[in-house]
């Protein structure tokens, strides 16, 4: 968490000295030597109305959901450092917000969300069996449908903390869960996996069903 513009500028200078240069977005730094990009997302004290305004280029960065999700960050040791990683349900929330802010620039978010759904049943198999058995249908189990609904249930925790975040996520989903043929998210997933759009739509619907679970 970068809590002030001064800290952000100091870190920016340090990254620059190590060969990371700013690109079009003022929060992104790229190193040609390592072929790696780093996003520095300042929020906290300098966040106002869920937006950070950078001094240069007068570009706003929307940080809606970061505070709520990172309150439950998972500490992952990487060599001598600790990285705080958003839980997978929170990652979906953040990616939905980021994609809806700049869909023309965020081509990886929707495939990333689907990738989380595809692997989540195996990752959290024991917990799903023990605590979310009611998501299983009487007939054949569809692991993606089950995973999507469980992810929705877990993502609801973050939405319950913020009315603004809840309205944003539900608006995104409602916009994509009207007619199947008009669902942009479903269409992206269907093309990615060579599915019928109806099946992709049902996965998205399962995620929303989880959000609505009391």
Helices and strands as residue ranges (DSSP letters): H 5-17, E 21-22, E 28-31, E 36-39, E 51-53, E 60-62, H 66-70, E 74-78, E 81-85, H 88-101, H 109-123, H 125-131, G 133-135, H 143-159, H 163-176, G 180-182, H 184-193, H 197-211
